[in-house]
């Protein structure tokens, strides 16, 4: 089977997933592009719905047998159609439609990352990827965050969406979820250095946007401030880099103490 018309229902479906947050939420599905995403989806046994590929991708990767073994429909599309539905400037020629991960944040998390008003998709994707790598129990998207399944966030996550719970919550719900945790906000200035915080106790880290920092809601809810000492000539770090520095220090401490994750 080969799709060559833009009016094909599969093509229309993928295009809506790529462009509509509401439709992604309604369908509980998202599109993931690229060979690396396909490999990670197979490795993690993600729930695929269908796969679209081009003849050029099959020729260059020699994966006809692998596609044939997938338990879902795999459909060839023309290169022109793949380019039309792709969010990339140059598509690799492979796209999988996946179900969102049905995994809730545990009731007794050891470590949570709260993304506070992160509007840049690349930064949020990198933060999700870093949180998964550091063994964080879940990422909370506070109000003002870009959609976690925005195509650019998915691309930046590099497969992490299949491994870590992601929940969009209002501030009252965040307050209730973190009421028993040691809660810290990453902030500029001279605050408690990140390596002086005791991250072995159940805790959360809130990271705000580079442009405006932590929101007023976050500042009013959480008192503890943590910072990363830097050369005085440098004003700030990229928000995803800053989150990574702190999360991996927390991971180091928990590993040294034998704490879960």
C-alpha positions as CSV (number, residue, x, y, z in Angstrom):
1,X,0.0,0.0,0.0
2,X,1.2,3.5,-0.8
3,X,-0.4,6.8,0.0
4,X,0.0,9.6,-2.6
5,X,-2.9,11.9,-1.8
6,X,-3.0,14.7,0.8
7,X,-6.7,13.9,1.2
8,X,-5.9,10.5,2.6
9,X,-7.3,10.1,6.2
10,X,-3.9,9.0,7.6
11,X,-2.2,12.1,6.2
12,X,-4.9,14.4,7.6
13,X,-4.7,12.6,10.9
14,X,-0.9,13.1,11.2
15,X,-1.1,16.7,10.2
16,X,-3.6,17.4,12.9
17,X,-1.4,15.7,15.5
18,X,1.5,17.8,14.4
19,X,-0.4,21.1,14.6
20,X,-3.1,20.8,17.3
21,X,-2.4,20.4,21.0
22,X,-6.1,19.8,21.5
23,X,-6.3,17.0,19.0
24,X,-3.2,15.3,20.5
25,X,-4.9,15.4,23.9
26,X,-8.2,14.2,22.5
27,X,-6.5,11.3,20.7
28,X,-3.9,10.7,23.4
29,X,-1.4,10.3,20.6
30,X,1.5,12.1,19.0
31,X,3.8,11.8,16.0
32,X,7.5,11.0,16.4
33,X,9.9,11.4,13.5
34,X,13.2,9.9,12.8
35,X,15.0,6.6,12.8
36,X,16.2,7.1,16.4
37,X,12.6,7.6,17.6
38,X,11.6,4.4,15.8
39,X,14.4,2.4,17.4
40,X,13.6,3.7,20.8
41,X,9.9,3.0,20.3
42,X,10.6,-0.6,19.4
43,X,13.2,-1.0,22.2
44,X,10.8,0.3,24.9
45,X,7.8,-1.6,23.4
46,X,5.8,1.6,23.0
47,X,2.3,1.4,21.8
48,X,2.5,2.3,18.1
49,X,-0.7,3.0,16.0
50,X,0.9,3.1,12.6
51,X,4.1,4.0,10.8
52,X,4.7,6.0,7.6
53,X,7.9,5.7,5.6
54,X,9.3,6.6,2.2
55,X,11.0,4.4,-0.3
56,X,14.2,6.4,0.1
57,X,14.3,5.7,3.8
58,X,13.9,2.0,3.2
59,X,16.6,2.0,0.6
60,X,19.1,3.9,2.7
61,X,18.5,2.0,6.0
62,X,17.6,-1.5,4.6
63,X,14.8,-1.9,7.2
64,X,12.1,-3.5,5.2
65,X,12.3,-6.7,7.3
66,X,12.1,-4.7,10.5
67,X,9.1,-2.8,9.4
68,X,7.4,-6.0,8.4
69,X,7.8,-7.5,11.9
70,X,6.0,-4.5,13.6
71,X,2.6,-5.4,15.0
72,X,1.0,-2.3,13.4
73,X,0.2,-1.1,9.9
74,X,3.3,0.3,8.0
75,X,2.5,2.4,5.0
76,X,4.7,3.9,2.3
77,X,4.1,7.5,1.4
78,X,5.7,9.7,-1.3
79,X,8.6,11.9,-0.3
80,X,6.5,14.9,-1.1
81,X,3.8,13.8,1.3
82,X,6.3,13.1,4.0
83,X,7.7,16.5,3.6
84,X,4.2,18.0,3.8
85,X,3.4,16.3,7.2
86,X,6.9,16.5,8.7
87,X,7.8,19.2,11.3
88,X,11.4,19.0,10.1
89,X,13.0,21.1,7.4
90,X,14.3,17.9,5.9
91,X,12.5,14.8,6.9
92,X,14.4,11.5,7.4
93,X,11.5,9.7,5.8
94,X,10.1,7.8,8.8
95,X,7.3,8.8,11.2
96,X,5.5,6.8,13.8
97,X,2.2,7.6,15.5
98,X,2.4,6.6,19.1
99,X,0.1,6.6,22.1
100,X,1.1,8.8,25.0
101,X,2.6,7.1,28.0
102,X,0.0,6.0,30.5
103,X,2.2,6.4,33.6
104,X,1.3,8.5,36.6
105,X,3.7,10.3,39.0
106,X,4.0,8.1,42.1
107,X,2.3,9.1,45.3
108,X,5.7,9.0,47.1
109,X,8.1,10.5,44.6
110,X,11.8,10.8,45.5
111,X,12.5,13.6,43.1
112,X,10.2,15.7,40.8
113,X,11.1,18.4,38.3
114,X,8.6,21.3,37.9
115,X,8.9,23.1,34.7
116,X,7.6,26.6,35.4
117,X,6.5,28.6,32.4
118,X,9.0,27.0,30.0
119,X,7.7,28.2,26.6
120,X,10.7,27.2,24.4
121,X,10.1,23.7,23.0
122,X,13.8,22.9,22.7
123,X,14.4,23.7,26.3
124,X,11.5,21.7,27.6
125,X,12.5,18.7,25.4
126,X,16.0,18.8,26.8
127,X,14.7,19.1,30.3
128,X,12.5,16.0,29.9
129,X,15.4,14.1,28.4
130,X,17.7,15.1,31.3
131,X,15.1,14.3,33.9
132,X,14.6,10.8,32.6
133,X,18.4,10.3,32.4
134,X,18.8,11.5,36.0
135,X,16.2,9.1,37.4
136,X,13.6,11.8,38.2
137,X,10.1,10.3,39.1
138,X,8.2,12.7,37.0
139,X,8.0,16.1,35.3
140,X,5.3,18.5,36.2
141,X,4.3,21.1,33.6
142,X,3.1,24.2,35.5
143,X,0.9,26.8,33.8
144,X,2.6,28.6,31.0
145,X,4.6,25.6,29.7
146,X,4.5,24.6,26.0
147,X,2.8,21.3,25.3
148,X,5.0,18.3,26.2
149,X,4.0,16.6,22.9
150,X,4.7,19.6,20.7
151,X,6.7,18.2,17.8
152,X,9.8,20.2,18.7
153,X,9.6,19.1,22.4
154,X,9.2,15.5,21.2
155,X,12.3,15.9,19.0
156,X,14.3,17.4,21.9
157,X,13.2,14.6,24.2
158,X,14.9,12.0,22.0
159,X,12.7,9.2,23.3
160,X,12.4,10.3,26.9
161,X,8.6,10.7,26.6
162,X,8.4,6.9,26.6
163,X,10.1,6.6,30.0
164,X,9.0,9.3,32.4
165,X,5.6,10.5,33.6
166,X,4.6,13.9,32.3
167,X,1.7,15.8,33.9
168,X,0.3,19.2,33.3
169,X,-1.1,20.6,36.6
170,X,-2.5,23.8,38.0
171,X,-0.7,25.4,41.0
172,X,-3.2,24.2,43.6
173,X,-2.6,20.6,42.5
174,X,1.1,21.1,42.4
175,X,0.9,22.4,46.0
176,X,-1.0,19.3,47.1
177,X,1.4,16.9,45.3
178,X,4.5,18.5,46.8
179,X,3.2,19.3,50.3
180,X,5.4,16.6,51.9
181,X,8.5,17.3,49.9
182,X,11.5,19.5,50.4
183,X,10.9,22.0,47.6
184,X,13.6,24.1,45.9
185,X,13.5,26.8,43.3
186,X,16.5,27.3,41.0
187,X,17.2,31.1,41.0
188,X,19.8,33.6,40.1
189,X,21.8,35.2,42.9
190,X,23.6,34.0,46.0
191,X,21.4,31.3,47.3
192,X,22.2,27.8,48.7
193,X,24.7,26.3,46.3
194,X,23.3,23.3,44.5
195,X,25.8,20.9,46.0
196,X,25.0,22.0,49.5
197,X,21.4,20.9,49.3
198,X,20.4,17.6,50.8
199,X,18.8,15.9,47.8
200,X,18.6,12.5,49.4
201,X,15.3,13.4,51.0
202,X,12.1,13.4,48.9
203,X,12.2,16.7,47.0
204,X,11.3,18.8,44.0
205,X,13.1,21.2,41.9
206,X,11.3,24.1,40.1
207,X,13.0,25.7,37.1
208,X,11.6,28.8,35.5
209,X,12.1,30.3,32.1
210,X,15.3,32.1,31.1
211,X,13.5,35.3,30.3
212,X,11.6,35.8,33.5
213,X,12.8,33.2,36.0
214,X,10.5,31.6,38.5
215,X,6.9,32.7,38.4
216,X,5.2,34.7,41.2
217,X,3.1,31.6,42.0
218,X,6.2,29.4,42.4
219,X,7.9,32.1,44.5
220,X,4.9,32.4,46.8
221,X,4.5,28.7,47.2
222,X,8.2,27.6,47.7
223,X,10.7,29.4,50.0
224,X,13.9,27.5,49.4
225,X,16.2,28.9,46.7
226,X,19.1,27.0,45.1
227,X,21.7,28.5,42.8
228,X,24.7,27.4,40.7
229,X,27.9,29.4,41.5
230,X,29.3,30.8,38.3
231,X,32.1,33.0,36.9
232,X,31.0,36.5,37.5
233,X,31.4,37.4,33.9
234,X,28.6,35.0,33.0
235,X,25.1,36.1,33.9
236,X,23.2,32.9,33.6
237,X,23.0,29.3,32.2
238,X,20.6,27.9,29.7
239,X,17.6,26.7,31.7
240,X,18.0,23.1,30.5
241,X,21.7,23.1,31.3
242,X,21.0,24.5,34.8
243,X,18.3,21.8,35.4
244,X,20.8,19.2,34.3
245,X,23.6,20.4,36.6
246,X,21.3,20.3,39.7
247,X,19.4,17.0,38.8
248,X,22.6,15.1,38.3
249,X,24.0,16.4,41.6
250,X,20.8,15.1,43.2
251,X,21.3,11.8,41.4
252,X,24.9,11.6,42.6
253,X,23.9,12.2,46.2
254,X,21.1,9.6,46.1
255,X,23.3,7.0,44.5
256,X,26.0,7.6,47.1
257,X,23.5,7.2,49.9
258,X,21.7,4.2,48.3
259,X,18.5,6.1,48.0
260,X,15.9,5.0,45.5
261,X,16.7,6.6,42.1
